[in-house]
Amino acid sequence: MKKSVLTFRNAKQKNERLTMLTAYDYSTAKLIDASGIDSVLVGDSLGMVMLGYEDTLSVTMEDMIHHTKAVARGVKDALVVSDLPFMSYQTSVYDAVSNAGRLIKEGRAQAVKLEGGIEVCPQIKAIVEASIPVMAHLGLTPQSVNAFGGFKVQGKDEEAARSLIEQAKAVEAAGAFAVVLECIPAKLAELITKSISIPTIGIGAGNGCDGQVLVYQDMLGLYSDFTPKFVKRYAEIGPQMQTAIEGYISEVKSGAFPAAEHTFALSDAVIEKLY
C-alpha cells in the first residue's frame, strides 16, 4: 500500500515506529522501497555522500530535482520526501513556495523537508497552504553548520533545550506533518516527542522518537570520510565492493575474465569464411 503523510499521522496515534532512509538514485531507491521502508528521503546530504562536498551548502535546486526524479522513478510504496537546499527557502516565502513546488512538480516528491524553527514558520505555513506537505528539521541543522561552528550536538543546556521544545511546537502549529530531530540528547528528544502531536524522526536523538532516519551509505559502510557516533553499521558493503573490484582487476589482467561463459559464440563455418 502506498505510504503517505496519513501513514505518519496514524503511526503516531497507534504508537507504531516509522522507518526512513535516504536514497539518491533509481537502483538504490528501488531496493530500499522493496524492503518495506515507510519513507525515502532525498536528502541534501547528497552533496557530501554523492558529490564529494565537505558540507551540504553547495547543493542546488537542480541537484535536488535531478536526484529526486531518479528516486521517484524507483519508489512505488514509500513516501518520497525531498530536501529544500540551502538558500532555496530562507530568502522569502515566495521562494520557499516556488521551490517546494518544483520539487513536487518536477522532482515528483510527495513532500518537502526544510531546516529551522520559528524563523521558517511563515514558509512552512505558506507551503502547506499550497497543498504541499512539509517535514521540519530541528537540532543540528546541517545548513547552519557555519553558524553552529561545526557539526555539534544541540540543546545541551536549559535555554537551548527550552528553545527546541518551543520550536517543535511552532513548526507543528505552522502545519508540518512531522519533524526530524538531529543530534540532540535522547531525553530531550523524548520530551519533545511527548509534547507534540506530529511524529518525530530521530537521527542521533535516541530511541524515544516516533521513528528513525539514517543516510544509507553510513549504515552500509559505503561512506568512509567519517562515521557519526549515532550510526550503526548494518553491513560493510563498502569493503565488500572494494574486494570485488580488486578481484575484477586481477582477473582482467590475468586473462581469467571474461571466461567462455561470459562470451558469445560464432560457428566455425562462419569463422572459416572470414579468412
Backbone torsions as a table, in degrees:
resi	resn	phi	psi	omega
1	MET	NA	137.4	-179.2
2	LYS	-65.2	127.7	178.2
3	LYS	-82.1	151.0	-178.1
4	SER	-148.6	-175.5	176.2
5	VAL	-63.1	-25.8	176.3
6	LEU	-66.3	-31.6	176.1
7	THR	-59.6	-42.0	178.9
8	PHE	-66.2	-46.0	-179.0
9	ARG	-61.3	-45.8	-178.6
10	ASN	-67.1	-35.7	179.4
11	ALA	-63.6	-40.9	178.4
12	LYS	-62.6	-43.7	-178.6
13	GLN	-66.0	-34.0	-177.4
14	LYS	-94.0	0.5	-178.7
15	ASN	60.1	40.4	177.4
16	GLU	-103.2	134.6	-177.6
17	ARG	-73.0	141.6	179.1
18	LEU	-103.3	146.4	-179.3
19	THR	-120.7	140.6	-177.4
20	MET	-148.9	136.9	173.8
21	LEU	-135.4	156.1	174.6
22	THR	-80.2	158.5	168.7
23	ALA	-155.4	152.8	-176.1
24	TYR	-136.5	-0.3	-178.8
25	ASP	-146.7	165.6	-175.0
26	TYR	-61.4	-51.2	-173.8
27	SER	-63.1	-45.7	179.5
28	THR	-67.0	-41.7	179.2
29	ALA	-60.3	-40.1	-179.6
30	LYS	-64.2	-42.3	178.2
31	LEU	-64.5	-45.9	-178.9
32	ILE	-64.1	-43.0	179.6
33	ASP	-62.0	-42.3	-178.7
34	ALA	-66.3	-18.4	179.6
35	SER	-78.3	-12.6	177.6
36	GLY	98.4	19.7	-180.0
37	ILE	-63.7	149.5	178.3
38	ASP	-77.3	-37.8	-175.4
39	SER	-148.4	144.5	175.2
40	VAL	-114.4	126.7	179.8
41	LEU	-104.1	121.3	169.8
42	VAL	-88.6	91.4	-172.5
43	GLY	-86.2	152.9	173.3
44	ASP	-71.5	-1.0	168.7
45	SER	-58.7	-14.0	175.7
46	LEU	-58.2	-26.0	177.5
47	GLY	-58.8	-35.9	-178.2
48	MET	-89.8	-49.8	-171.7
49	VAL	-85.6	-19.5	179.6
50	MET	-111.0	-35.5	-173.8
51	LEU	-106.6	-10.4	174.0
52	GLY	82.8	14.8	175.8
53	TYR	-73.8	161.1	178.9
54	GLU	-82.2	-13.4	176.8
55	ASP	-153.8	-171.2	-175.9
56	THR	-93.7	-2.7	-167.7
57	LEU	-67.8	-24.8	-177.0
58	SER	-86.4	-5.6	-178.8
59	VAL	-67.3	135.8	-177.2
60	THR	-107.1	169.1	173.2
61	MET	-61.1	-37.9	179.8
62	GLU	-63.7	-39.8	175.5
63	ASP	-59.1	-48.4	-176.2
64	MET	-65.1	-41.9	179.7
65	ILE	-65.1	-44.4	-179.1
66	HIS	-57.3	-50.4	-177.4
67	HIS	-73.4	-34.3	178.7
68	THR	-65.4	-39.8	176.0
69	LYS	-56.1	-46.6	-177.8
70	ALA	-63.3	-44.9	179.7
71	VAL	-63.8	-44.5	-178.1
72	ALA	-60.1	-32.0	177.9
73	ARG	-68.0	-28.4	-177.3
74	GLY	-92.4	-14.1	-175.7
75	VAL	-100.6	127.6	178.4
76	LYS	-109.5	-34.0	-171.8
77	ASP	-113.7	-36.2	-174.8
78	ALA	-74.3	156.8	172.8
79	LEU	-77.4	122.9	179.8
80	VAL	-93.8	119.0	178.9
81	VAL	-115.4	135.1	-178.1
82	SER	-122.4	139.1	-179.6
83	ASP	-76.2	136.6	165.0
84	LEU	-80.6	120.3	-175.0
85	PRO	-75.2	171.0	-178.6
86	PHE	-54.2	131.1	178.3
87	MET	68.7	17.2	174.5
88	SER	-95.5	-10.2	-178.2
89	TYR	-139.4	-18.3	-178.4
90	GLN	-70.7	-25.8	-171.9
91	THR	-71.1	-36.3	179.8
92	SER	-169.0	161.5	175.0
93	VAL	-63.4	-39.1	179.7
94	TYR	-59.9	-48.1	179.7
95	ASP	-60.9	-39.7	-179.2
96	ALA	-61.0	-47.8	-179.4
97	VAL	-67.0	-43.3	-179.1
98	SER	-61.7	-46.9	-178.4
99	ASN	-72.5	-35.4	173.5
100	ALA	-60.5	-41.5	178.0
101	GLY	-61.5	-36.1	178.8
102	ARG	-66.3	-39.4	179.0
103	LEU	-65.7	-31.6	178.0
104	ILE	-79.5	-49.3	-174.1
105	LYS	-74.4	-46.8	-177.9
106	GLU	-90.2	-40.2	-177.7
107	GLY	-83.8	-19.6	-179.0
108	ARG	66.6	29.4	170.3
109	ALA	-72.8	162.9	174.8
110	GLN	-105.4	-9.3	178.6
111	ALA	-160.6	161.6	177.5
112	VAL	-121.7	158.2	176.0
113	LYS	-125.2	140.4	175.3
114	LEU	-138.8	155.4	-176.5
115	GLU	-96.7	147.0	175.6
116	GLY	120.0	166.8	-177.1
117	GLY	-116.1	-116.2	-174.6
118	ILE	-56.5	-37.4	-175.8
119	GLU	-66.1	-21.5	179.9
120	VAL	-109.2	10.0	178.9
121	CYS	-61.4	-37.1	174.8
122	PRO	-59.9	-37.5	177.8
123	GLN	-67.6	-44.2	179.1
124	ILE	-59.0	-48.0	-178.5
125	LYS	-59.7	-44.3	-178.3
126	ALA	-68.2	-40.2	178.9
127	ILE	-64.6	-43.2	178.5
128	VAL	-63.4	-39.2	178.4
129	GLU	-66.7	-19.8	175.0
130	ALA	-87.8	12.9	177.2
131	SER	69.2	31.4	177.1
132	ILE	-116.4	118.0	178.8
133	PRO	-65.0	141.8	-177.6
134	VAL	-123.3	130.2	169.3
135	MET	-102.3	128.2	179.1
136	ALA	-89.1	172.8	-176.9
137	HIS	-150.6	117.5	-177.3
138	LEU	-125.8	167.1	-179.3
139	GLY	94.4	-128.1	173.0
140	LEU	-75.9	103.9	178.5
141	THR	-102.1	107.0	-171.0
142	PRO	-56.2	-27.0	178.2
143	GLN	-68.6	-14.6	178.7
144	SER	-103.2	21.0	-174.1
145	VAL	-57.6	-35.4	179.5
146	ASN	-70.1	-37.4	178.1
147	ALA	-68.9	-34.3	-179.7
148	PHE	-79.3	-16.6	-176.3
149	GLY	78.4	25.4	179.2
150	GLY	128.1	180.0	179.9
151	PHE	-85.1	94.0	-173.0
152	LYS	-126.0	149.2	175.7
153	VAL	-61.2	137.8	-177.8
154	GLN	-110.4	159.4	175.0
155	GLY	75.3	33.9	-174.3
156	LYS	-91.5	-11.2	174.1
157	ASP	-118.7	172.1	-173.2
158	GLU	-60.7	-44.6	-178.1
159	GLU	-63.0	-45.6	-179.4
160	ALA	-67.2	-37.1	179.7
161	ALA	-66.3	-44.9	178.0
162	ARG	-62.1	-38.2	179.2
163	SER	-62.4	-41.7	-179.9
164	LEU	-66.2	-37.0	176.9
165	ILE	-62.8	-46.1	179.9
166	GLU	-65.4	-38.1	178.5
167	GLN	-65.8	-38.7	177.4
168	ALA	-62.2	-42.6	177.9
169	LYS	-65.6	-34.8	-178.8
170	ALA	-68.9	-43.8	-179.6
171	VAL	-69.8	-30.7	173.7
172	GLU	-63.2	-47.9	-179.4
173	ALA	-63.3	-30.5	-179.9
174	ALA	-74.3	-16.2	175.3
175	GLY	118.4	3.7	178.2
176	ALA	-61.3	141.1	-179.5
177	PHE	-90.2	-12.9	178.3
178	ALA	-164.6	167.1	179.2
179	VAL	-143.8	129.8	173.3
180	VAL	-80.9	134.1	175.1
181	LEU	-115.3	112.4	-174.4
182	GLU	-114.3	129.7	173.6
183	CYS	51.4	58.8	171.8
184	ILE	-129.5	156.5	-178.6
185	PRO	-56.4	142.7	-174.3
186	ALA	-58.7	-41.3	-178.2
187	LYS	-67.1	-35.2	177.3
188	LEU	-67.9	-42.8	178.6
189	ALA	-60.7	-39.2	178.7
190	GLU	-65.7	-39.6	178.7
191	LEU	-64.9	-43.6	177.3
192	ILE	-61.3	-43.2	-179.4
193	THR	-58.3	-38.5	180.0
194	LYS	-79.1	-15.6	-175.0
195	SER	-89.9	-13.8	-176.8
196	ILE	-127.8	159.7	-176.5
197	SER	-95.6	-6.9	177.5
198	ILE	-95.6	152.9	-177.4
199	PRO	-66.2	145.1	172.0
200	THR	-105.0	136.2	178.4
201	ILE	-115.7	115.0	-173.3
202	GLY	-92.0	146.2	167.8
203	ILE	-144.3	103.7	-170.9
204	GLY	72.3	32.0	-177.9
205	ALA	-130.1	19.4	174.0
206	GLY	81.9	-177.2	-172.6
207	ASN	-93.1	1.8	-177.4
208	GLY	-89.3	2.2	177.8
209	CYS	-81.0	166.7	-179.6
210	ASP	-77.3	-14.8	179.7
211	GLY	-165.0	179.8	-178.7
212	GLN	-136.8	152.3	173.8
213	VAL	-136.6	143.1	173.8
214	LEU	-138.3	155.8	169.9
215	VAL	-77.4	125.1	-170.5
216	TYR	-64.0	-31.4	177.7
217	GLN	-63.9	-33.0	178.3
218	ASP	-67.5	-47.9	-174.0
219	MET	-77.0	-11.8	177.8
220	LEU	-109.6	5.2	177.4
221	GLY	71.2	31.8	-177.6
222	LEU	-98.7	-12.6	-178.0
223	TYR	-120.1	113.0	-170.5
224	SER	-106.2	0.4	-177.7
225	ASP	-61.6	-42.9	171.1
226	PHE	-164.4	157.4	179.9
227	THR	-124.0	114.3	178.6
228	PRO	-61.1	153.3	-179.6
229	LYS	-57.8	-34.0	-173.0
230	PHE	-79.6	-4.0	-176.5
231	VAL	-84.1	134.2	168.8
232	LYS	-106.5	129.5	177.8
233	ARG	-84.6	111.9	178.6
234	TYR	-87.7	-15.6	175.6
235	ALA	-161.8	159.7	177.3
236	GLU	-112.2	66.6	-176.2
237	ILE	-69.4	-33.3	-179.8
238	GLY	-57.2	-55.8	177.3
239	PRO	-60.1	-35.2	177.7
240	GLN	-64.8	-40.2	177.0
241	MET	-63.0	-43.4	-179.2
242	GLN	-63.6	-41.5	177.8
243	THR	-62.4	-42.2	179.3
244	ALA	-64.2	-41.9	-179.7
245	ILE	-65.9	-40.2	177.1
246	GLU	-62.9	-38.1	177.0
247	GLY	-64.3	-40.6	177.0
248	TYR	-61.2	-47.9	-179.8
249	ILE	-58.6	-45.0	-178.5
250	SER	-62.1	-44.2	-177.2
251	GLU	-70.9	-35.5	176.6
252	VAL	-64.7	-44.9	-178.5
253	LYS	-66.7	-32.3	-179.4
254	SER	-85.8	-14.0	-177.6
255	GLY	89.7	2.6	-179.5
256	ALA	-71.0	-25.3	176.7
257	PHE	-124.5	134.1	2.2
258	PRO	-82.6	142.1	176.4
259	ALA	-88.5	179.7	-176.2
260	ALA	-57.2	-38.0	-177.7
261	GLU	-70.4	-9.3	179.4
262	HIS	-104.2	8.4	-176.1
263	THR	-121.0	165.9	-179.9
264	PHE	-104.6	139.0	-174.4
265	ALA	-89.3	154.0	172.9
266	LEU	-137.8	132.9	-174.3
267	SER	-63.2	149.5	178.9
268	ASP	-60.4	-33.1	-178.9
269	ALA	-62.5	-40.1	177.3
270	VAL	-68.2	-42.2	179.7
271	ILE	-58.6	-44.3	-178.3
272	GLU	-60.0	-33.4	-178.5
273	LYS	-74.7	-13.7	-178.2
274	LEU	-86.1	-14.5	-180.0
275	TYR	-88.3	NA	NA
